[in-house]
Amino acid sequence: MENQEGNLIKDTCKSLGLTYRELGEKIGYGESIIKTSASKNQISKQLQKAIELYNETIELKHEIQSTKELKNLLNTFLSK
């Protein structure tokens, strides 16, 4: 499956500061599959979904962290 909008693997690695090996480890794929898919910009549906879910997980973790920070700020403010 070709990604017409850009290279999902390269874009993901760049935005998260990951190597192909690190991305592969995080989503359960080998480095060689990641490299080959990135160089050909041909990503299987399964690999695409794994990367999308990983990106979503990272976004949700950031949202949770922001919520925790807001909660702590509110608790500090209300306890005064």
Helices and strands as residue ranges (DSSP letters): H 8-16, H 20-27, H 31-40, H 45-78
